Amino acid sequence: MTNMLNESAQRVQNTLRELGYANQVVELPDSTRTAQEAADAIGCEVDPFP
């Protein structure tokens, strides 16, 4: 699987790697501007008591 990130997301990915983190940056096809939109995009619920 090829992970084609936009320029700013790739910079974040590169920085994570340089700092020794194994996290993988993922760009979602739908808007994730709000907590609810992000939860909907990945299939989870928003915690009402953060």
mmCIF file of the N, C-alpha and C atoms, coordinates in Angstrom:
data_MODEL
# 
_entry.id   MODEL 
# 
loop_
_atom_site.group_PDB 
_atom_site.id 
_atom_site.type_symbol 
_atom_site.label_atom_id 
_atom_site.label_alt_id 
_atom_site.label_comp_id 
_atom_site.label_asym_id 
_atom_site.label_entity_id 
_atom_site.label_seq_id 
_atom_site.pdbx_PDB_ins_code 
_atom_site.Cartn_x 
_atom_site.Cartn_y 
_atom_site.Cartn_z 
_atom_site.occupancy 
_atom_site.B_iso_or_equiv 
_atom_site.pdbx_formal_charge 
_atom_site.auth_seq_id 
_atom_site.auth_comp_id 
_atom_site.auth_asym_id 
_atom_site.auth_atom_id 
_atom_site.pdbx_PDB_model_num 
ATOM 1   N N  . MET A 1 1  ? 0.846   -1.186 0.000  1.00 0.00 ? 1  MET A N  1 
ATOM 2   C CA . MET A 1 1  ? 0.000   0.000  0.000  1.00 0.00 ? 1  MET A CA 1 
ATOM 3   C C  . MET A 1 1  ? 0.884   1.239  0.000  1.00 0.00 ? 1  MET A C  1 
ATOM 4   N N  . THR A 1 2  ? 0.663   2.123  -0.931 1.00 0.00 ? 2  THR A N  1 
ATOM 5   C CA . THR A 1 2  ? 1.409   3.365  -1.023 1.00 0.00 ? 2  THR A CA 1 
ATOM 6   C C  . THR A 1 2  ? 0.639   4.448  -0.292 1.00 0.00 ? 2  THR A C  1 
ATOM 7   N N  . ASN A 1 3  ? 1.334   5.147  0.596  1.00 0.00 ? 3  ASN A N  1 
ATOM 8   C CA . ASN A 1 3  ? 0.706   6.206  1.368  1.00 0.00 ? 3  ASN A CA 1 
ATOM 9   C C  . ASN A 1 3  ? 1.095   7.541  0.760  1.00 0.00 ? 3  ASN A C  1 
ATOM 10  N N  . MET A 1 4  ? 0.223   8.111  -0.051 1.00 0.00 ? 4  MET A N  1 
ATOM 11  C CA . MET A 1 4  ? 0.487   9.387  -0.694 1.00 0.00 ? 4  MET A CA 1 
ATOM 12  C C  . MET A 1 4  ? -0.082  10.500 0.177  1.00 0.00 ? 4  MET A C  1 
ATOM 13  N N  . LEU A 1 5  ? 0.785   11.212 0.876  1.00 0.00 ? 5  LEU A N  1 
ATOM 14  C CA . LEU A 1 5  ? 0.370   12.287 1.766  1.00 0.00 ? 5  LEU A CA 1 
ATOM 15  C C  . LEU A 1 5  ? 0.592   13.632 1.098  1.00 0.00 ? 5  LEU A C  1 
ATOM 16  N N  . ASN A 1 6  ? -0.234  14.614 1.480  1.00 0.00 ? 6  ASN A N  1 
ATOM 17  C CA . ASN A 1 6  ? 0.040   15.963 0.979  1.00 0.00 ? 6  ASN A CA 1 
ATOM 18  C C  . ASN A 1 6  ? 1.300   16.478 1.670  1.00 0.00 ? 6  ASN A C  1 
ATOM 19  N N  . GLU A 1 7  ? 1.819   17.574 1.204  1.00 0.00 ? 7  GLU A N  1 
ATOM 20  C CA . GLU A 1 7  ? 3.114   18.077 1.659  1.00 0.00 ? 7  GLU A CA 1 
ATOM 21  C C  . GLU A 1 7  ? 3.187   18.292 3.171  1.00 0.00 ? 7  GLU A C  1 
ATOM 22  N N  . SER A 1 8  ? 2.185   18.935 3.754  1.00 0.00 ? 8  SER A N  1 
ATOM 23  C CA . SER A 1 8  ? 2.241   19.209 5.188  1.00 0.00 ? 8  SER A CA 1 
ATOM 24  C C  . SER A 1 8  ? 2.103   17.934 6.013  1.00 0.00 ? 8  SER A C  1 
ATOM 25  N N  . ALA A 1 9  ? 1.254   17.010 5.579  1.00 0.00 ? 9  ALA A N  1 
ATOM 26  C CA . ALA A 1 9  ? 1.124   15.730 6.287  1.00 0.00 ? 9  ALA A CA 1 
ATOM 27  C C  . ALA A 1 9  ? 2.420   14.935 6.191  1.00 0.00 ? 9  ALA A C  1 
ATOM 28  N N  . GLN A 1 10 ? 3.093   15.006 5.058  1.00 0.00 ? 10 GLN A N  1 
ATOM 29  C CA . GLN A 1 10 ? 4.371   14.305 4.898  1.00 0.00 ? 10 GLN A CA 1 
ATOM 30  C C  . GLN A 1 10 ? 5.434   14.886 5.817  1.00 0.00 ? 10 GLN A C  1 
ATOM 31  N N  . ARG A 1 11 ? 5.421   16.204 6.015  1.00 0.00 ? 11 ARG A N  1 
ATOM 32  C CA . ARG A 1 11 ? 6.369   16.819 6.949  1.00 0.00 ? 11 ARG A CA 1 
ATOM 33  C C  . ARG A 1 11 ? 6.146   16.297 8.362  1.00 0.00 ? 11 ARG A C  1 
ATOM 34  N N  . VAL A 1 12 ? 4.875   16.190 8.758  1.00 0.00 ? 12 VAL A N  1 
ATOM 35  C CA . VAL A 1 12 ? 4.564   15.645 10.085 1.00 0.00 ? 12 VAL A CA 1 
ATOM 36  C C  . VAL A 1 12 ? 5.058   14.205 10.178 1.00 0.00 ? 12 VAL A C  1 
ATOM 37  N N  . GLN A 1 13 ? 4.788   13.398 9.148  1.00 0.00 ? 13 GLN A N  1 
ATOM 38  C CA . GLN A 1 13 ? 5.240   12.011 9.137  1.00 0.00 ? 13 GLN A CA 1 
ATOM 39  C C  . GLN A 1 13 ? 6.749   11.928 9.255  1.00 0.00 ? 13 GLN A C  1 
ATOM 40  N N  . ASN A 1 14 ? 7.461   12.754 8.504  1.00 0.00 ? 14 ASN A N  1 
ATOM 41  C CA . ASN A 1 14 ? 8.923   12.756 8.551  1.00 0.00 ? 14 ASN A CA 1 
ATOM 42  C C  . ASN A 1 14 ? 9.426   13.121 9.935  1.00 0.00 ? 14 ASN A C  1 
ATOM 43  N N  . THR A 1 15 ? 8.808   14.116 10.559 1.00 0.00 ? 15 THR A N  1 
ATOM 44  C CA . THR A 1 15 ? 9.221   14.536 11.906 1.00 0.00 ? 15 THR A CA 1 
ATOM 45  C C  . THR A 1 15 ? 8.981   13.424 12.913 1.00 0.00 ? 15 THR A C  1 
ATOM 46  N N  . LEU A 1 16 ? 7.841   12.760 12.829 1.00 0.00 ? 16 LEU A N  1 
ATOM 47  C CA . LEU A 1 16 ? 7.578   11.632 13.729 1.00 0.00 ? 16 LEU A CA 1 
ATOM 48  C C  . LEU A 1 16 ? 8.663   10.575 13.597 1.00 0.00 ? 16 LEU A C  1 
ATOM 49  N N  . ARG A 1 17 ? 9.004   10.223 12.370 1.00 0.00 ? 17 ARG A N  1 
ATOM 50  C CA . ARG A 1 17 ? 10.046  9.209  12.137 1.00 0.00 ? 17 ARG A CA 1 
ATOM 51  C C  . ARG A 1 17 ? 11.397  9.667  12.702 1.00 0.00 ? 17 ARG A C  1 
ATOM 52  N N  . GLU A 1 18 ? 11.747  10.935 12.453 1.00 0.00 ? 18 GLU A N  1 
ATOM 53  C CA . GLU A 1 18 ? 13.017  11.468 12.948 1.00 0.00 ? 18 GLU A CA 1 
ATOM 54  C C  . GLU A 1 18 ? 13.094  11.423 14.472 1.00 0.00 ? 18 GLU A C  1 
ATOM 55  N N  . LEU A 1 19 ? 11.958  11.573 15.124 1.00 0.00 ? 19 LEU A N  1 
ATOM 56  C CA . LEU A 1 19 ? 11.905  11.547 16.583 1.00 0.00 ? 19 LEU A CA 1 
ATOM 57  C C  . LEU A 1 19 ? 11.774  10.127 17.129 1.00 0.00 ? 19 LEU A C  1 
ATOM 58  N N  . GLY A 1 20 ? 11.714  9.154  16.246 1.00 0.00 ? 20 GLY A N  1 
ATOM 59  C CA . GLY A 1 20 ? 11.688  7.764  16.667 1.00 0.00 ? 20 GLY A CA 1 
ATOM 60  C C  . GLY A 1 20 ? 10.314  7.181  16.915 1.00 0.00 ? 20 GLY A C  1 
ATOM 61  N N  . TYR A 1 21 ? 9.274   7.869  16.479 1.00 0.00 ? 21 TYR A N  1 
ATOM 62  C CA . TYR A 1 21 ? 7.912   7.360  16.646 1.00 0.00 ? 21 TYR A CA 1 
ATOM 63  C C  . TYR A 1 21 ? 7.523   6.500  15.456 1.00 0.00 ? 21 TYR A C  1 
ATOM 64  N N  . ALA A 1 22 ? 6.762   5.447  15.706 1.00 0.00 ? 22 ALA A N  1 
ATOM 65  C CA . ALA A 1 22 ? 6.316   4.550  14.645 1.00 0.00 ? 22 ALA A CA 1 
ATOM 66  C C  . ALA A 1 22 ? 4.910   4.893  14.152 1.00 0.00 ? 22 ALA A C  1 
ATOM 67  N N  . ASN A 1 23 ? 4.332   5.984  14.650 1.00 0.00 ? 23 ASN A N  1 
ATOM 68  C CA . ASN A 1 23 ? 2.978   6.369  14.248 1.00 0.00 ? 23 ASN A CA 1 
ATOM 69  C C  . ASN A 1 23 ? 2.899   6.578  12.743 1.00 0.00 ? 23 ASN A C  1 
ATOM 70  N N  . GLN A 1 24 ? 1.722   6.278  12.179 1.00 0.00 ? 24 GLN A N  1 
ATOM 71  C CA . GLN A 1 24 ? 1.489   6.439  10.752 1.00 0.00 ? 24 GLN A CA 1 
ATOM 72  C C  . GLN A 1 24 ? 0.446   7.531  10.531 1.00 0.00 ? 24 GLN A C  1 
ATOM 73  N N  . VAL A 1 25 ? 0.813   8.582  9.818  1.00 0.00 ? 25 VAL A N  1 
ATOM 74  C CA . VAL A 1 25 ? -0.119  9.655  9.485  1.00 0.00 ? 25 VAL A CA 1 
ATOM 75  C C  . VAL A 1 25 ? -1.076  9.132  8.417  1.00 0.00 ? 25 VAL A C  1 
ATOM 76  N N  . VAL A 1 26 ? -2.365  9.394  8.614  1.00 0.00 ? 26 VAL A N  1 
ATOM 77  C CA . VAL A 1 26 ? -3.386  8.962  7.668  1.00 0.00 ? 26 VAL A CA 1 
ATOM 78  C C  . VAL A 1 26 ? -4.250  10.167 7.310  1.00 0.00 ? 26 VAL A C  1 
ATOM 79  N N  . GLU A 1 27 ? -4.437  10.383 6.027  1.00 0.00 ? 27 GLU A N  1 
ATOM 80  C CA . GLU A 1 27 ? -5.343  11.431 5.575  1.00 0.00 ? 27 GLU A CA 1 
ATOM 81  C C  . GLU A 1 27 ? -6.687  10.782 5.247  1.00 0.00 ? 27 GLU A C  1 
ATOM 82  N N  . LEU A 1 28 ? -7.732  11.350 5.790  1.00 0.00 ? 28 LEU A N  1 
ATOM 83  C CA . LEU A 1 28 ? -9.070  10.804 5.580  1.00 0.00 ? 28 LEU A CA 1 
ATOM 84  C C  . LEU A 1 28 ? -9.761  11.523 4.423  1.00 0.00 ? 28 LEU A C  1 
ATOM 85  N N  . PRO A 1 29 ? -10.602 10.813 3.683  1.00 0.00 ? 29 PRO A N  1 
ATOM 86  C CA . PRO A 1 29 ? -11.252 11.422 2.520  1.00 0.00 ? 29 PRO A CA 1 
ATOM 87  C C  . PRO A 1 29 ? -12.360 12.402 2.878  1.00 0.00 ? 29 PRO A C  1 
ATOM 88  N N  . ASP A 1 30 ? -12.905 12.290 4.083  1.00 0.00 ? 30 ASP A N  1 
ATOM 89  C CA . ASP A 1 30 ? -13.998 13.172 4.497  1.00 0.00 ? 30 ASP A CA 1 
ATOM 90  C C  . ASP A 1 30 ? -13.485 14.240 5.458  1.00 0.00 ? 30 ASP A C  1 
ATOM 91  N N  . SER A 1 31 ? -14.271 15.286 5.635  1.00 0.00 ? 31 SER A N  1 
ATOM 92  C CA . SER A 1 31 ? -13.914 16.354 6.557  1.00 0.00 ? 31 SER A CA 1 
ATOM 93  C C  . SER A 1 31 ? -13.817 15.828 7.988  1.00 0.00 ? 31 SER A C  1 
ATOM 94  N N  . THR A 1 32 ? -12.837 16.317 8.719  1.00 0.00 ? 32 THR A N  1 
ATOM 95  C CA . THR A 1 32 ? -12.685 15.960 10.134 1.00 0.00 ? 32 THR A CA 1 
ATOM 96  C C  . THR A 1 32 ? -12.427 17.226 10.948 1.00 0.00 ? 32 THR A C  1 
ATOM 97  N N  . ARG A 1 33 ? -13.136 18.279 10.610 1.00 0.00 ? 33 ARG A N  1 
ATOM 98  C CA . ARG A 1 33 ? -12.943 19.562 11.282 1.00 0.00 ? 33 ARG A CA 1 
ATOM 99  C C  . ARG A 1 33 ? -13.512 19.585 12.679 1.00 0.00 ? 33 ARG A C  1 
ATOM 100 N N  . THR A 1 34 ? -14.472 18.732 12.955 1.00 0.00 ? 34 THR A N  1 
ATOM 101 C CA . THR A 1 34 ? -15.041 18.675 14.299 1.00 0.00 ? 34 THR A CA 1 
ATOM 102 C C  . THR A 1 34 ? -14.787 17.294 14.881 1.00 0.00 ? 34 THR A C  1 
ATOM 103 N N  . ALA A 1 35 ? -14.910 17.182 16.184 1.00 0.00 ? 35 ALA A N  1 
ATOM 104 C CA . ALA A 1 35 ? -14.749 15.880 16.837 1.00 0.00 ? 35 ALA A CA 1 
ATOM 105 C C  . ALA A 1 35 ? -15.767 14.884 16.298 1.00 0.00 ? 35 ALA A C  1 
ATOM 106 N N  . GLN A 1 36 ? -16.995 15.332 16.071 1.00 0.00 ? 36 GLN A N  1 
ATOM 107 C CA . GLN A 1 36 ? -18.021 14.427 15.570 1.00 0.00 ? 36 GLN A CA 1 
ATOM 108 C C  . GLN A 1 36 ? -17.706 13.955 14.162 1.00 0.00 ? 36 GLN A C  1 
ATOM 109 N N  . GLU A 1 37 ? -17.236 14.852 13.297 1.00 0.00 ? 37 GLU A N  1 
ATOM 110 C CA . GLU A 1 37 ? -16.862 14.446 11.943 1.00 0.00 ? 37 GLU A CA 1 
ATOM 111 C C  . GLU A 1 37 ? -15.706 13.455 11.969 1.00 0.00 ? 37 GLU A C  1 
ATOM 112 N N  . ALA A 1 38 ? -14.733 13.678 12.831 1.00 0.00 ? 38 ALA A N  1 
ATOM 113 C CA . ALA A 1 38 ? -13.603 12.751 12.939 1.00 0.00 ? 38 ALA A CA 1 
ATOM 114 C C  . ALA A 1 38 ? -14.065 11.388 13.430 1.00 0.00 ? 38 ALA A C  1 
ATOM 115 N N  . ALA A 1 39 ? -14.916 11.376 14.444 1.00 0.00 ? 39 ALA A N  1 
ATOM 116 C CA . ALA A 1 39 ? -15.436 10.111 14.958 1.00 0.00 ? 39 ALA A CA 1 
ATOM 117 C C  . ALA A 1 39 ? -16.225 9.372  13.888 1.00 0.00 ? 39 ALA A C  1 
ATOM 118 N N  . ASP A 1 40 ? -17.049 10.085 13.147 1.00 0.00 ? 40 ASP A N  1 
ATOM 119 C CA . ASP A 1 40 ? -17.819 9.472  12.071 1.00 0.00 ? 40 ASP A CA 1 
ATOM 120 C C  . ASP A 1 40 ? -16.898 8.877  11.002 1.00 0.00 ? 40 ASP A C  1 
ATOM 121 N N  . ALA A 1 41 ? -15.814 9.576  10.684 1.00 0.00 ? 41 ALA A N  1 
ATOM 122 C CA . ALA A 1 41 ? -14.910 9.141  9.625  1.00 0.00 ? 41 ALA A CA 1 
ATOM 123 C C  . ALA A 1 41 ? -14.185 7.845  9.974  1.00 0.00 ? 41 ALA A C  1 
ATOM 124 N N  . ILE A 1 42 ? -13.898 7.638  11.266 1.00 0.00 ? 42 ILE A N  1 
ATOM 125 C CA . ILE A 1 42 ? -13.181 6.419  11.650 1.00 0.00 ? 42 ILE A CA 1 
ATOM 126 C C  . ILE A 1 42 ? -14.061 5.386  12.324 1.00 0.00 ? 42 ILE A C  1 
ATOM 127 N N  . GLY A 1 43 ? -15.340 5.722  12.500 1.00 0.00 ? 43 GLY A N  1 
ATOM 128 C CA . GLY A 1 43 ? -16.287 4.756  13.023 1.00 0.00 ? 43 GLY A CA 1 
ATOM 129 C C  . GLY A 1 43 ? -16.269 4.573  14.528 1.00 0.00 ? 43 GLY A C  1 
ATOM 130 N N  . CYS A 1 44 ? -16.164 5.672  15.255 1.00 0.00 ? 44 CYS A N  1 
ATOM 131 C CA . CYS A 1 44 ? -16.229 5.587  16.709 1.00 0.00 ? 44 CYS A CA 1 
ATOM 132 C C  . CYS A 1 44 ? -17.146 6.686  17.231 1.00 0.00 ? 44 CYS A C  1 
ATOM 133 N N  . GLU A 1 45 ? -17.264 6.774  18.557 1.00 0.00 ? 45 GLU A N  1 
ATOM 134 C CA . GLU A 1 45 ? -18.111 7.789  19.177 1.00 0.00 ? 45 GLU A CA 1 
ATOM 135 C C  . GLU A 1 45 ? -17.255 8.842  19.864 1.00 0.00 ? 45 GLU A C  1 
ATOM 136 N N  . VAL A 1 46 ? -17.802 10.025 20.017 1.00 0.00 ? 46 VAL A N  1 
ATOM 137 C CA . VAL A 1 46 ? -17.146 11.098 20.761 1.00 0.00 ? 46 VAL A CA 1 
ATOM 138 C C  . VAL A 1 46 ? -17.412 10.873 22.236 1.00 0.00 ? 46 VAL A C  1 
ATOM 139 N N  . ASP A 1 47 ? -16.379 10.931 23.055 1.00 0.00 ? 47 ASP A N  1 
ATOM 140 C CA . ASP A 1 47 ? -16.518 10.780 24.494 1.00 0.00 ? 47 ASP A CA 1 
ATOM 141 C C  . ASP A 1 47 ? -17.181 12.037 25.061 1.00 0.00 ? 47 ASP A C  1 
ATOM 142 N N  . PRO A 1 48 ? -18.353 11.909 25.676 1.00 0.00 ? 48 PRO A N  1 
ATOM 143 C CA . PRO A 1 48 ? -19.035 13.102 26.197 1.00 0.00 ? 48 PRO A CA 1 
ATOM 144 C C  . PRO A 1 48 ? -18.370 13.669 27.457 1.00 0.00 ? 48 PRO A C  1 
ATOM 145 N N  . PHE A 1 49 ? -17.428 12.934 28.043 1.00 0.00 ? 49 PHE A N  1 
ATOM 146 C CA . PHE A 1 49 ? -16.772 13.372 29.274 1.00 0.00 ? 49 PHE A CA 1 
ATOM 147 C C  . PHE A 1 49 ? -15.256 13.350 29.104 1.00 0.00 ? 49 PHE A C  1 
ATOM 148 N N  . PRO A 1 50 ? -14.718 14.254 28.287 1.00 0.00 ? 50 PRO A N  1 
ATOM 149 C CA . PRO A 1 50 ? -13.261 14.240 28.049 1.00 0.00 ? 50 PRO A CA 1 
ATOM 150 C C  . PRO A 1 50 ? -12.463 14.643 29.260 1.00 0.00 ? 50 PRO A C  1 
# 
